[in-house]
Amino acid sequence: MNLTRIIRTTGFRLAALYAALFGLSAVILFSAIYWITSDALRQQLAASVKREVAALKEEQRIGGTPRLTLAIERRIASRPNPTTYYLLVDPEGRTVAGNLPDVSPREGWQGIPLPQTHGGGVADPNEHHLVALGIALEDRSILLVGEDAFQIVEVQEAIVRAFGWALGVTALLAATGGIVLSIGFLRRIDAINRTSRAIVEGNLSDRIQTRGTGDELDRLAINLNEMLDRVQSLMDSLRQVSSDIAHDLRTPLSHLRQRLETARSKALKIEDYESAVEQSIAAVDSILLTFAALLRIAQIEAGTRKAAFSAVDLSDIFRSIAETYGAVAEDRGQSVAAAIDPGIRILGDRELLTQMLANLVENAIRHTPIGARIDILLNDRHPGPIGTVADDGAGIPADMREKVFRRFFRLEQSRSTPGSGLGLSLVAAVADIHGIAVTLLDNEPGLRVVLDFTNTSLGSAAATARHDRR
């Protein structure tokens, strides 16, 4: 895989950013450790020098200069590779005892370059120097005691080495992790790109594979797959509509042309022409109504009206439909019975919901015989209301219940009745945009259409009270 492409990925850049932030944090941390440790060691070294000076001063107090001189010589002799150095000079500046030549001692703290280290080798003045303390004794001689600060330098160098290794390992791990993450990221992106390219080339059935990890790329893949499912569904629907229009509108258009041809060739009187024109206008109106229904379904499926959803009194819609179509049913010798719980509210479009329910009731009235009964029910349940439109007519065979929602689909027994076969297609479109589950059941006899409004329910005072009591 191209290294330049890997470096340009977001995953590698994030890894590099985190490595830089970690490196900066490490620099601050190690700087603090370096300073605190060095300061603590300097304090320990100074305390050791002070203790040695105090001990020698006590020797001088007890036995005078001879005892002090002897104590210094013993200390020097007992340490073949010394880290502590001494110098005692008399008031005239002459050396009395010690192992620090060519030094002009003075009172107070001072730093002294160390000319030689253990074994007589030449010392590096940047690494070996003395932290020394000089004091004036009672006889005005000066005692100087110093300790080699090389141990501080060693610790500082150890801290720097540890920091260097840690920073190097961090950079290596960050680079390795960034490359590994980038390769995995690129593979998944390439899979998305391959699927997208296949879809662009016309293979709408391809889908992006998910890993089940639930990460952002999995969520992106799931959303893209849902979008592709929707696009494929719309394309299939478009192909179905085109095919259905070609088949179902061919007959009325052929009849219209035949009627006009007959009028042109055989009509002998004005009345014949007027009759042919009236029949043609009626046929054209029927075709226009069909196209209007198709356009309305397309607008609903596009989801443009979903943004205008608001709280709707569903009980009022059911009551209005029951009252309106009750009179229509009576004119046909049928009856409408309604049982509607009050105060049920959902989120939706009132006009579309009214159209959906009206289509269901019209279907029930149109496809049931004289004397049939149509039930319109709305029950306030938990978790959501349930609506029902039921009749005791011929019903729909179980193997045909899914097909009746297709555009222009009509059962054989329905072809003798007026209609375009788009009523239930509009019902399905309205239900889909609202998230309403539509189920067709056997009413024994007849058809029972069940509408589950759970996904759109805003609840009601009665339902809430019943649920609380449970």
N, C-alpha and C positions, 0 to 999 in steps of 0.2 A: 504494500500500500504506500502511496506517495507520502514521504515525510513532510513535504511542504504543506500538503493538504491536511495532514494530522495536526501540524503546528497551528494551522489557521482555524481549527475547530474551537467551538465554545468550551468544550470539556477540557482541552489542553490549556486554553487561556485561563480558565477558572483554576485549574491545578497550579499553573504558574503563579497566579495571583495569590492563592492560598500559601504557596511555598514562599513567596516574597513576604507576605504578612507574617508567616511563621519565622522566617529568617530575621525580620526586623524585631520580632518579639524575643527571639533567641539572643540577638545582639544586645538588646536592653537588659535581658536577664543575666547574660554572661558578664556584661559590663558591671552590673551591680555586684555579682559574685566576685569578680576580679577586684573591685574597689574595697568591698567589705572584708574579703579574705586578706588582702594586702595590708589594710589598716589594722586588722586584728593581729597579724603576724608582727607588724612594726611595734604595736603596743606590747606584745609578749617579749619581743627582743629588748625593748627599752626597759621593761620591768626586770628582765634577767640582768641587764647591765647595772641597774640600780641596786639590785640585791648584791651583786658582786662588789660594787663600790662600797656599799654599807658594811659588808663583811670585812673588807680590807681596812676600812677606816676603823673598825672595831679592833683589828689586830694592831694598828698603829697606836690606838688609845691604850691598849693593854701593855704593849712591850716597846713602844716607840718605833723609831725608824728601822732599827735592826730587825725587829720581829716582822715588821711590814715587808722589809726586803726579803727576808727568808720565806715568808708566805708567798710572795710573788714568784720567787725562784722555784719553789715547790710546785706551784700550779703549772709553771711553764714546763718543768721537767716531767710532770705526770701526763702531759698531752703532746705526744710526738707530732701529731697533725692537729694543731690547735685551731679552734674556731673563736677563742677568746684571746685578746691581746692586751698587754699591760705596758705601762710606762710610768716610772717614778723619777722625777727630776728634782734636784735640790734648789734652793732659792736662787742660786747663780745660773741655773739652767743646765747643769751637768746631769747626765744620766746616771742614776743610782742603780736602777734595776729595770728589767722589762725586755720585751722582744719587738719593740717598735722603734727602729732607728730613723733618724732624719725626720723627726716630727717635732714641731713646736707646740707643746701642749698649752692649753688654756682652759679656763673654767667654762662649764656649760657643755651643751650638746654640739657635736660636730661630725661631719662626714669625712672619713680619711680613706684615700685610695690605698688598696692593699698591694704592696709591691710583689709579694710572693705568696703562693698558696702551698698546700700540703705537698711535701716531697721536693720542694725547692723550685718548682716550675714557675714560669712567668704567669702572673695572674692577669685575667681580662678585667680591666678597670670598670667595664660596663656591668660585669657580673659580680665581682668581688670588691666590696668596699666595706669599711667598718662604720658601724654606728657607735660612736664613742661619747663618753661622758667624763669631763674633767672636773676635779674638785681641789680646792686649796686646803692643805692640812694645817695643823696648829703651828708647825715650824716653818710655814710659808712655802714648803715644797708642794709640788703639784702631782696629783695622782690621776692618771688617765687610763680608763678601762674601756675597751671596745669589743664588739662582737661582729663576726662576719655576717653580712646580710644576704649571703648567697642562698640561704634556705628560702628567703622571701622570693628571690629571683626564680628559684626552682619551682616553687608553687605557682608563681605567675606564668612561667612557661608551660607548666602542666595544664593550667586553666586555658591558656591560649591554644595549646594542642588539642585539648578536649573540644574546645569551641570549633576549631578548624575541622576536626573529624565530624562533629555533629552537623555542622553546616554543610559539609560535603555530602554526608549521608542523606541529609534532608533534601538537598538539591537533586541527588540521584534518585531517591524515592519519589520525589515530586515529578521529575521528568518521566520516570518509568510509569508511575500512576497516571500521569497525564496522557502518555502514549496509549496505555491499556484502555483507559476510559474513552479516549478519542477513537480508538479502533472499534470498540463496541458501539459507540455512538454513531460512527460513520456507517457501520454495517446495518444498523437499524434504519438510519436515514436512507441508505441505499435501497433497503427493502421497500421503504415508503415510495421512493422515487421510481423503482421498477414497477411497483403496482400502479402508481399514477400514470407512468408511461404506457403500461398495458391498457389502462382504462381509456387514455387519450386515443390509443389505436383502435378502440372499439370493443375491448373485452370488458364489459361492465360487470361481469360476474367475479372478477378478481377482488380479493380483500387482503388487507394488511394483517400479517400474523402478529399476534400479541403473545407476551411471555407470561402473563398472569402475575407480574410483579406489582402492578398498581402504580408504577411510577408515571412521570409526566408523559413519557413517550407511549406508554401503554394507554393512558387516557386519551392522548392525541389520536392513536390508532383506533381506539373504540369510537371516538367522535367522528373520525373520517369514515370509518366503516358504516356508522349509522347514516352519515350524509350520503354515502354511496348507495346504501340500501334505499334511501329516499329517492335518489336520482334514478336508480334502476326501476323503482316502482313507478315513478312518473313517466319514464320512457316507455315502460311496458303499458302503462295506462294510455299514453299517447298513441302507441301502435294499435292498441285495442280499439281506441276511439276512432282512429282513422279507418280501421277495418270495418268497424260497426257502422260508421257513417256511409262508407262505400256500399255496404250491403243493405242497410235499413232505409237509407234515403233514396236508393236507386228505384225502388218500387213506386213510391209516391211521385217522384219526378217523372218516371216513365208513364204513369197514369196521367199526369198533368199534360205531358207532351201529346199523348194519344188523344186526350180529350180536345186539346186545341187543334190537332190535325183533323179530327172528326168534324169539329165545328167549321173549320175552313173548307172542308171538301163536301160536307153533306148538309150544313145548315141552310135552310131556305127562307126562314123568316127571322125578323128582329128578335122575337121571343127565343128562338133557338140560340142565337148569339148571346143574348142576355143570360140565359140559363148556363151556357158554357162558361161565360165570364165569371158568374157567381160561384160556380163549382171550382173554377181555377183559383179564384181569390181565397176560397175556403181552404183549398189544398196548400196554397202558398202560406196562408196564416198558420196552418198546422206545422209546416216546415220551419217557419220563423220561430214558432214557440219551441220547437225542438232545439234549434240553435241557441235560443235564449237560455234554455235549461242547461245546455252544455256549457255555455259561457259562465253561467252562475256557478255550476259545479267547479269549473276551472278556477274561478275567483276564490271560492271557498277553500279548495285544496291548496291554493297558493299561500294561504294563511295571512293575507294582508289585513283581514278584519280582526285578527286575534289581539292586536294592540289596543283595540277599542273595547275590549271586554270590561264589563262592570257587573255589579251585583244585580241579579234578576230574580223577581218573584216567580218561581217555577209553578207554585200553586195557582197563581193568577192565570198563567199561560194555559195550564191544563183546564181550568174552569172555563176560560174563554172558548177554547176549542170544543169542549163538551157542549156548551150552550149553542155555539154556531152550527156545529154539525148535527146536533140533536134534531133541529128542524129539517135539515137535508135528509137525514135518515127517515124521519117520519114521512116525508113526501114519497120515499121509495118503499114504504111499508115496512121499515125496519125500526129498531129501537136502540137508543144509546143510554147506557147506565154509567154513572160516574161516582167514584168514591175517592175524594181528594183530601189529604191532610193539609191543614192550613199552615201558612207561615214558612214554607220551605223556600230557601234562597240558595242560588248557586251563582258562580261566576261564569258569565258568557254573553252572547249576543242575543237579545230578545227576539229580533226579527228572524234570525236563523233558527232558533229553537222553535219558534212558532211554525215556521215553514216545515221543519222536520216532523213535528207532531201532526200537523195538518196532512202531510203526505201519508203518514201511517194510517190516520183515520179515514182519509179518502180511499186508500187502497182497501181497507176493510169494508167500507160501504160499497165500493165498486165491484168487489169480487165475492160478495156474499148474496144469497138469494133473498127474496121477499120473506119477511118474518124473522130474519136473522137478528141477533142481538150483538151489539158492540160494547165492550166494557172498556172504560177509560179510568185507570187507577193510578194514584200517586201515594206511596206509603213513606212516612218519615221513619227511617230506620238508622241504626248505627252499623257501619261507619258512614253510610251515605244513603240518600233517598233512592227509591226504586220506582220507576214508572212502568206501566203496562198498558198495551193496547191489544185486546183479545177479541176474537170473533168465533162464531160457531159455524163457519162456512166450510168450504172444501179443504182449506189449509194448503200447505206446501209440502211436497214429499221431502223426506230428510236429506236425500242426496242432491236436492236442488236448492237447499236453503242458503248455501254459500254463493251460488251462481246468481241469485236474484238481485244481488247488489251490483252486478256488472251492468255497465251502460247498455241499453237497448235490449237487455235480456228479458224475454217474456215467456211464461209458460204457455203450453198449447191451449189450455182452457181460457187464457187471458187474451189471446190474439183477436177474439171477436169483440172485445170491449175497447172503448177509446183509450188512447194513451200512447206514449212513446217509449216506455220501458226505462224512463230516467228517474221516476219517483223515488225508488229505493236507493238509487245511486246518489241522489242528493241527500237522502237520510244518512247514508254511510259517510258522505263528505262532511256533513255538519257534525255527526257524532265523532268523527276522527279529530276534527279541529278542536272540539271541546273535551276530548278524552273520555267520551261516554262509551261504555261497553254495550253493544247491541247483540242480543241473543234471540234467535228464532226457535220457539218450542212448539210442541204439539199441544193444542188446547183440548183435544179429545171431546168433541171434534173441533176442527178449526185451527187457527193459528194464534199463537201468543207471542207478541213481541215484547221483550223485557229490556228496559233501558236502565242501566246502572250509572247513577250520577255521582258516585263516590269521589271521583277525582276532581270534580268541579264544585263539590258541596261547600257552602259557607255555614251549614248547620242551621238549626232553628232553636228557639227557646224550648219547645216541647222535647225535641230530641236530646238537647243538652241536659234537661232536667231528668229524663228517663235514664240517660247514661250515668249521671251522677248518682242516682238512686241505686244503680247496680253496684 
